[in-house]
Amino acid sequence: MQNDEISKVFQRWNIEGPLRSTYLIQIGAEICQRKQTSEGEGGHVLDDVLDKVVQDDDNTEGTGFWSVMEAAVRHVSAPTIAAGQFLRVASGNRAERLQVANELQMPSPHQANVQNRKAVIEDIQKAVYASFVCAFCQGLELISKASDAEAWEIDLATCIRIWREGCIIKSSQIGHMMEAVLSVKGESKVANVKLLKPVSQALRENHEALKKTVLMATEWEAVIPSLSASLEYLKYCGSTALPTQFMEAQMDFFGAHAFDRPGVEGEDPGKPHRGAHHYEWRPA
């Protein structure tokens, strides 16, 4: 798809559907259609922008950097946010990246051959929406965790109202959905936003489109770190059995970190604290 066509898709998304009145989609539409002159002549401005984000190198970074740092400190899983941040970091040193690209000889993104273009675009829209919702969940859960630890008494519904009225992550559909449920008494300080029914429903209904989009992008060699991270986030947050069982065993092996056992009262599901058991993997 060419820039002008992408712009029209973004315009449509911003007017109707789950991404309506989403600021980043809105400005994306404007960016993709803007020409070099006010008369609409010359090439697209976007084609004249180099693919390096340098804010993390010139120390003008902001919320992305702070969010990833706080997520690590507060022990909140925020892979959608982190993936976007680390993409920015990797893009910054273009000279080094070109050297690595020459060394690795990775396949370049190629033009997609699709049978049903309309259906693919609809899946991408749903995937982007799901990823937005994941990012909102991660951000709100981080704020909730910090508020609880610091006794800040932050009301999450108020956060949503502020974001909806004037913020670069402004999104009407997501804002209304989350504010409506977070405004209910007792829900404004929820620790896990994914447990809210409208949120879990939105993630569940758009999961398949997200998966299909990630699969297509992988086949096309497209770079979509935040969408991929969102898919993995839903998979492991919604799983009853994770490969971290093996990880926990390894940590007990090399560091005697201990583990809990399945089916044992008080341990399963238990709380996130040090396990009750240690196995002598290599007896002295």
N, C-alpha and C positions, 0 to 999 in steps of 0.2 A: 504493500500500500504506500502511496505517495503522501507527502505531508498534508496537502489539501484534503485528501480523503480521510486521513486520520483525524484532522481537525473537525470534519463533519461528524464523525463517529463520536468524538468527545463532546461536541455540542449537543448531540442527541442524548448522550448519557447524562449530561448536566441538566437537561430539561425534564427527562422522564426516567423512571426506573429507580433502582436502589441507590444509584450514585447521583441522584439529582441534587442540585445546589451544593456540589462538592467543589470547594475552592481550587484544589489542585487539578481537578479535571477541567474546570472552567478556564484557568490560565493555560493549561495544556492545549486547549482548543485554540486559544489566541496565539500562543507561541507557534503552533504548527502552521498557521495560515499567514503569519506576518511576513511581508516582503520587505526588501531593502529600502524601498521608497514609499512615501505616503500615497503615491498614485498606484501602488501595487505592482511596480515594475522591479526588475532585477530578481535575483534569486531569493530563496527563503533565508531569513536571518538565522534560523536554527541550523542550517547547513554550514554557516560560517562560525559556529560555536565549537571550540575544541572540547574533546571529551574528557576533560580533567576538572575535578572539583578540588580546589586547593584550600578551602577554609580550615581543614584539619591540619594543614601544613603551615599556614600563616597565623595560626592561633586566633582565628576569628570564629572557630566552631561554636555551636550553641547547643540546642536542645537534644540533638542526636547523640552527641558526645556525652552530655550530662546524663541522659536517660540510660545509655549503655553502662556507664560507670555506676550509677545508682542501682541498676538492675543486678549487677554483680555483687555489690555491697549488701543489698537487701535480700538477696537470694530469690529473685523473681525471674522466671523464665520469660525472656522478651526477644525471641529470635527474629521476628519480623522486623523489629526496630534495629536490632544489631546487624542484620544482614544488609540493610540499606546503608547503615553507617560504615560498615567495613568495605562495601562497594565504593563508597566515596573515598575512603582512605586509599584503596588499591588504585583508584583512578588518578590520584593526585600526581604521582611521579611518572608522568607519561614517558619520559626518556628511558627510565629503567624498565617500564612495562613493555616498551617496544623491543628492548633487548631480550626480555624474557619471552615475548611472543615469537621472536626469531629463533630462540633456542628450543622452545617447546613445540613449535609448529602445530599448534592446535587447529582443528577445523574452524573455518569461519562461518558465521551465520549465513544461511542460504535461503533463497526465496522459497516460500511454502507452496506446496501443491495441494490445494484443498478441493474437496468435492462440493461442499456446502458452505460457502463463504459466510452467509448470514448466520448460520448455526455456530460457526467458529467464533465470530465476533460476539455473539450472545454469550458463549461460554467464557470468553475472555472478560466480558463485562462482569459476569457472576464471580469469576475468579478474583478480579480486582476488588470487588465488593467484599468478598470473604476475607481477603488479605487486609483490607481497611478495618473490618470488624476485629480481626485478630490483633491488629496494632492498637486499636482502641482498648481492647481487653487488657493487653499487656501494659499499656500506659496507666489505665485506671487501677489495675491491680498493684502496680508499683506505687502509685499515689496512696492507695489504701494501706499498703504495708508500711510505708514511711509515716503516714498519719498515725497509725496505731502505735508504732514504735516511739514516735516523738510526742504523742498526745496532742496533735494539732487539731483534731476534731474536724477534719475536712469533709465536706458534704459533696459526694461525687456527682449528684444531680446538678449542683451549682457549677462544678467544673464543666459539665456538658453544656450548660447554658452559656457559660463564658466562651467556650470554644465555638459554639454555634453562632454566636453574634459577632465574633471578630477574631479569627485565628486562622493560620494557614491550614489547619486540619479541619476547618469548618466543613460539615457535611450534614445536610438537612435530614435525610432519611435516617442515618445512623444516630444523629443527635436526638431526633424525636423518639426513636425506638428506645434508646437507652435512658433518656430523661424520664419518659413515661413510667418505666419500671423502677428506676432509681429514686423517683419522687415518692414512691409508696413507703409508708412508714416502716422502718426496720430494714429497708433495702439500701439506704444511702451510704452505708458503711460496709457493704458486702465485700468479702475478701477475694472471692473468685467470681468475676463477672460472667464467666461462661456458664454458671449455674442459673443465671436468670433466664427464664423460659423463652422470651422473644429472641434473646441473643443466641442461645443454644439452637433454637429453631433455624435462625438465619444461617448459622454455621453448618448445621446438618443439611439444610436444603441446597447449599451452594458448594458443598464438599466435592461432589462428583465433577462439577464443572471446573473446580480448581485442579483436581487431579488430572482431568483431560487436558487442561491448558499446560500444566507442567510437563506432561508426557509429550505433547506436541512441541513445546519449546525445546525440550531435550533433543527431540529428533531433528529440529531445525537449527540446533546449536545456538539458540538465542540465550541471552544473559538475563535471567530473571531470579536473582537471589532471594528477594523478599517473598515472591510467590512460592518458591520452593520451600523456603523456611516456614511459611505459613502452613503449607501442606504437612510438613513434618511435625509442626507444633500441634496441629489437630490430631494427627496420628498418635503422638505419644501422650498428649494430655487426655485423650479419650481412650487410652488402652488400659486393659486390666492385667496385661502381662508384658513387661518390657525386657529387652536384652540387658538392662541394667542389673539384672540378677547375676549375670556373668561379671559385670563390672564390680559389683559389690564383693563377689568372691575373690576377684583379683586384688582388690584393696585390702581385704582381710589377709590374703596370702602375703603381700609384700609389706603391709604396714600394720597388721593386727588391728584393723579398724572395726572389726566385729560386724555381726549381721543379725537380723531377726529371721525367724523361721515362718514359713507359710502355715496357716491353719492354727497357729498358737494364739490363744486368747491373750490380749494385751500387747501382742506383737503384730498381728495381722488383722486389720490394716495398721493399727498402731499410730504413733506420731513420728515426725521426722527428728528422731534423736538417736544417739549411739545405740547400736544393736546390743542384744543380750548375750550373744554367743560368739565364740572364736574357735576355729578349727586349727589344729596343729598340722599344717599342710606338710611340713618337713620336720618330723620329730628330731630333736637333738640327739 
